[in-house]
Amino acid sequence: MSKMTKALVALIFFATQAIVVAPSNALPTLHKKQTSNVKALFAAFATSNPDKIAAASVKYTKAGSAARNFAEMVKNNHATIRYYKSINVFGMPSGLTVTPEAKGKSTLKGKTVTLNSVNDAFDGKYTAFTFDSKGKISNFKVATNAGKSSRKVSDRIFAIKQSVTSGAMFVTGGYVYKQPDAKLFVQMQVKNNSASLKSWSYANGRFASAENKYYASSISPVGCLYPGQTAFMQATVSDTPVVVAGTGAAYEAPTFEGCGNGSSNASSVFRFITG
């Protein structure tokens, strides 16, 4: 065999191997059960119904995973909105019928889900789903609707750990979520540990981040807690604070003594650890 022939055979061999190997580097297609679970989970998110989202969270996400934390955060959001619609200005059940939230929309195309929620914090494109041995979702990537800033949700969501257990009001749990649009969504489970009503307004909140800077934020919805009650306070920071797992953070909230007319200013500082 001539040198020219040998070189030609070698070239054909390596080219053939490249053709064989290349497909293995491509993302695998979702199995039927995986596709069904992804579609069902995001369809539940789009309902804006906390009961349906709670059921989907347990059924389709792995316990203790970043995917479960994300699903719980979405559920908490809609449960919070429904709850505050159901109480009067003094934090007691109003007895009135609660109007359901508007629905969002989720679309699964190939291996990508596009979610358009009624809460902009959850909007985006979701890809690169990972699963446990039972087909439950454990992680995924989320990017903006334009497909930018794609990162694993495990790098975006941080569970809030309680660091203070006394005082008139304190944080007992929740999540801090770094949105793909660079904003920060803060969901704090707050307990009214006093003997009087406590409430908060929508403006002048501040997030104190790991780099010792303060960031202005807005709160939604506003709420009222009666003595001993626990509920969620949610805020959006329209900036990009540094969030580091295992470090301290704080939120300065515009809280009040009492609810409604006649309440007086009693600003609070909620301190916690980002998990």
C-alpha positions as CSV (number, residue, x, y, z in Angstrom):
1,M,0.0,0.0,0.0
2,S,1.5,3.3,-1.0
3,K,2.0,6.2,1.4
4,M,-0.7,8.2,-0.4
5,T,-3.2,5.3,0.0
6,K,-2.4,4.8,3.7
7,A,-2.9,8.5,4.3
8,L,-6.2,8.4,2.5
9,V,-7.4,5.4,4.6
10,A,-6.3,7.1,7.8
11,L,-8.2,10.3,6.9
12,I,-11.4,8.3,6.1
13,F,-11.1,6.4,9.4
14,F,-10.8,9.6,11.5
15,A,-13.6,11.3,9.6
16,T,-15.9,8.2,10.2
17,Q,-15.0,8.3,14.0
18,A,-15.9,12.0,14.1
19,I,-19.3,11.3,12.6
20,V,-19.9,8.5,15.1
21,V,-18.8,10.5,18.2
22,A,-20.4,13.8,17.4
23,P,-24.0,12.8,18.2
24,S,-23.0,11.6,21.7
25,N,-22.1,15.2,22.6
26,A,-25.6,16.4,21.8
27,L,-28.2,16.8,24.5
28,P,-30.3,13.7,24.9
29,T,-34.0,13.9,24.1
30,L,-36.4,13.7,27.1
31,H,-37.9,10.3,27.7
32,K,-41.7,10.0,27.6
33,K,-42.1,10.2,31.4
34,Q,-39.6,13.0,31.7
35,T,-41.4,15.0,29.1
36,S,-44.8,14.3,30.8
37,N,-43.4,15.5,34.2
38,V,-41.8,18.6,32.8
39,K,-45.0,19.5,30.9
40,A,-47.2,18.9,33.9
41,L,-45.1,20.8,36.4
42,F,-45.0,24.0,34.3
43,A,-48.6,23.7,33.3
44,A,-49.3,23.7,37.1
45,F,-47.2,26.9,37.4
46,A,-49.2,28.6,34.7
47,T,-52.5,27.9,36.5
48,S,-51.6,30.4,39.3
49,N,-53.4,28.0,41.6
50,P,-51.3,27.3,44.8
51,D,-53.1,24.0,45.5
52,K,-52.4,22.6,42.0
53,I,-48.8,23.8,42.2
54,A,-48.3,22.2,45.6
55,A,-49.5,18.9,44.3
56,A,-47.3,19.1,41.2
57,S,-44.3,20.1,43.3
58,V,-44.6,16.9,45.3
59,K,-45.4,14.7,42.4
60,Y,-42.9,15.9,39.8
61,T,-39.9,17.3,41.7
62,K,-37.3,15.6,43.8
63,A,-37.5,16.3,47.5
64,G,-34.7,18.5,48.7
65,S,-33.6,19.5,45.2
66,A,-33.3,23.0,43.7
67,A,-36.3,22.1,41.5
68,R,-38.4,21.5,44.6
69,N,-37.2,24.7,46.1
70,F,-38.2,26.6,43.0
71,A,-41.6,24.9,42.8
72,E,-42.2,25.7,46.5
73,M,-41.3,29.4,45.9
74,V,-43.8,29.6,43.1
75,K,-46.5,28.0,45.2
76,N,-45.8,30.3,48.1
77,N,-46.2,33.3,45.9
78,H,-49.6,32.4,44.7
79,A,-50.7,31.2,48.1
80,T,-49.6,34.5,49.6
81,I,-51.6,36.5,47.1
82,R,-54.7,34.4,47.6
83,Y,-54.4,34.7,51.4
84,Y,-54.1,38.5,51.5
85,K,-57.1,38.7,49.2
86,S,-59.1,36.7,51.8
87,I,-58.5,38.9,54.9
88,N,-59.7,42.3,56.0
89,V,-57.6,45.3,57.0
90,F,-57.2,43.8,60.5
91,G,-55.8,40.5,59.3
92,M,-58.9,38.5,59.9
93,P,-60.9,36.4,57.4
94,S,-63.2,38.7,55.4
95,G,-65.7,36.0,54.5
96,L,-65.8,37.3,50.9
97,T,-65.2,35.1,47.8
98,V,-61.6,35.4,46.6
99,T,-61.2,36.1,42.9
100,P,-58.7,33.7,41.4
101,E,-55.5,35.1,39.9
102,A,-55.3,35.3,36.2
103,K,-53.6,32.4,34.5
104,G,-50.2,32.4,32.8
105,K,-49.0,30.2,29.9
106,S,-46.4,27.5,29.5
107,T,-45.2,26.0,26.2
108,L,-43.0,22.9,25.8
109,K,-41.2,22.7,22.5
110,G,-38.6,20.0,22.2
111,K,-36.5,20.2,25.4
112,T,-37.4,23.8,26.2
113,V,-40.2,25.2,28.3
114,T,-41.2,28.9,27.9
115,L,-43.1,30.1,31.0
116,N,-45.1,33.4,30.9
117,S,-46.3,33.7,34.5
118,V,-48.5,36.4,36.1
119,N,-45.4,37.0,38.2
120,D,-42.5,38.3,36.0
121,A,-40.0,36.9,38.5
122,F,-40.7,33.4,37.1
123,D,-40.8,34.2,33.4
124,G,-38.1,32.7,31.1
125,K,-36.9,29.7,29.1
126,Y,-36.2,26.5,31.0
127,T,-33.8,23.9,29.6
128,A,-31.3,21.2,30.5
129,F,-33.6,19.3,32.9
130,T,-32.0,16.7,35.1
131,F,-33.9,13.9,36.8
132,D,-33.6,11.3,39.6
133,S,-34.0,7.6,39.0
134,K,-37.8,7.9,39.3
135,G,-38.0,10.6,36.7
136,K,-38.6,13.4,39.1
137,I,-37.0,16.8,38.2
138,S,-34.0,17.8,40.3
139,N,-32.5,20.7,38.4
140,F,-32.7,22.7,35.2
141,K,-31.4,25.9,33.6
142,V,-33.4,29.1,33.3
143,A,-32.7,32.0,31.0
144,T,-34.5,35.2,30.0
145,N,-37.3,34.9,27.4
146,A,-34.6,35.9,24.8
147,G,-32.5,33.0,25.9
148,K,-29.8,35.0,27.7
149,S,-28.1,34.5,31.0
150,S,-28.8,30.8,31.2
151,R,-27.8,29.3,34.5
152,K,-28.8,26.3,36.7
153,V,-31.6,27.1,39.1
154,S,-29.4,25.5,41.8
155,D,-27.1,28.5,41.3
156,R,-30.0,31.0,41.4
157,I,-32.2,30.0,44.4
158,F,-31.1,30.2,48.0
159,A,-33.1,28.9,50.9
160,I,-33.4,31.4,53.8
161,K,-32.3,30.0,57.2
162,Q,-33.5,31.5,60.4
163,S,-30.8,33.4,62.3
164,V,-32.9,35.4,64.9
165,T,-35.6,33.8,67.1
166,S,-36.7,36.7,69.2
167,G,-38.1,40.2,68.7
168,A,-41.5,41.6,67.6
169,M,-41.1,40.2,64.0
170,F,-38.5,37.9,62.5
171,V,-37.9,35.6,59.5
172,T,-38.5,31.9,59.8
173,G,-37.8,30.8,56.2
174,G,-38.3,31.6,52.6
175,Y,-36.1,32.0,49.5
176,V,-33.9,34.5,47.7
177,Y,-34.0,34.0,43.9
178,K,-31.6,35.6,41.4
179,Q,-33.8,36.2,38.3
180,P,-32.3,35.7,34.8
181,D,-33.1,39.4,34.1
182,A,-30.6,40.3,36.9
183,K,-33.3,41.4,39.4
184,L,-33.6,39.7,42.8
185,F,-36.8,38.2,44.2
186,V,-36.9,37.9,48.0
187,Q,-39.6,35.8,49.7
188,M,-39.5,35.9,53.5
189,Q,-41.6,33.9,55.8
190,V,-42.3,36.4,58.6
191,K,-43.7,35.7,62.1
192,N,-45.5,38.3,64.1
193,N,-44.0,37.5,67.6
194,S,-45.7,40.4,69.3
195,A,-49.1,40.8,71.1
196,S,-50.3,43.4,68.6
197,L,-51.2,43.6,64.8
198,K,-48.3,44.2,62.4
199,S,-48.4,45.4,58.8
200,W,-46.2,46.6,56.0
201,S,-46.4,48.9,53.0
202,Y,-45.2,48.5,49.4
203,A,-42.4,51.1,49.3
204,N,-39.0,51.9,50.8
205,G,-37.8,48.4,51.6
206,R,-34.1,47.8,51.4
207,F,-32.1,44.6,50.9
208,A,-28.7,44.4,52.6
209,S,-26.5,42.1,50.6
210,A,-23.3,40.1,51.2
211,E,-21.1,42.9,49.9
212,N,-22.4,45.3,52.6
213,K,-24.5,47.4,50.3
214,Y,-28.2,48.4,50.4
215,Y,-30.5,48.0,47.5
216,A,-33.9,49.7,47.2
217,S,-36.9,47.4,46.6
218,S,-40.6,47.3,46.3
219,I,-42.9,44.9,48.3
220,S,-46.0,43.1,46.9
221,P,-48.5,42.4,48.1
222,V,-48.9,44.4,51.3
223,G,-50.1,42.5,54.3
224,C,-51.3,42.4,57.9
225,L,-50.4,39.8,60.6
226,Y,-52.3,39.2,63.8
227,P,-50.3,38.1,66.9
228,G,-48.6,34.7,66.5
229,Q,-49.3,34.6,62.8
230,T,-46.8,33.6,60.1
231,A,-47.1,34.6,56.4
232,F,-44.9,35.6,53.5
233,M,-43.5,39.1,52.7
234,Q,-42.3,39.4,49.1
235,A,-40.0,42.0,47.6
236,T,-38.3,42.7,44.3
237,V,-34.9,44.3,44.0
238,S,-34.5,45.9,40.6
239,D,-30.7,45.6,40.7
240,T,-28.1,42.8,41.1
241,P,-27.0,42.4,44.7
242,V,-24.3,39.8,45.6
243,V,-25.9,36.7,47.1
244,V,-23.5,34.0,48.5
245,A,-24.6,30.8,50.1
246,G,-24.0,30.5,53.9
247,T,-23.6,34.3,54.4
248,G,-25.7,36.8,56.3
249,A,-28.2,39.1,54.7
250,A,-30.9,41.4,55.9
251,Y,-34.0,43.2,54.8
252,E,-35.2,46.5,56.1
253,A,-39.0,46.5,55.9
254,P,-41.4,49.4,56.2
255,T,-43.5,47.8,58.9
256,F,-46.2,49.3,61.1
257,E,-47.7,48.9,64.5
258,G,-51.3,48.0,63.8
259,C,-53.1,47.7,60.4
260,G,-55.0,50.2,58.3
261,N,-55.8,53.8,59.4
262,G,-54.3,54.7,62.8
263,S,-51.3,52.4,62.5
264,S,-47.9,53.9,63.5
265,N,-44.4,53.4,62.0
266,A,-42.4,50.5,63.5
267,S,-39.8,49.7,60.9
268,S,-38.2,46.2,61.1
269,V,-34.9,44.7,60.1
270,F,-35.2,41.0,59.2
271,R,-31.8,39.2,59.5
272,F,-31.2,35.7,58.0
273,I,-28.7,33.4,56.4
274,T,-28.8,32.5,52.7
275,G,-28.6,28.7,52.4
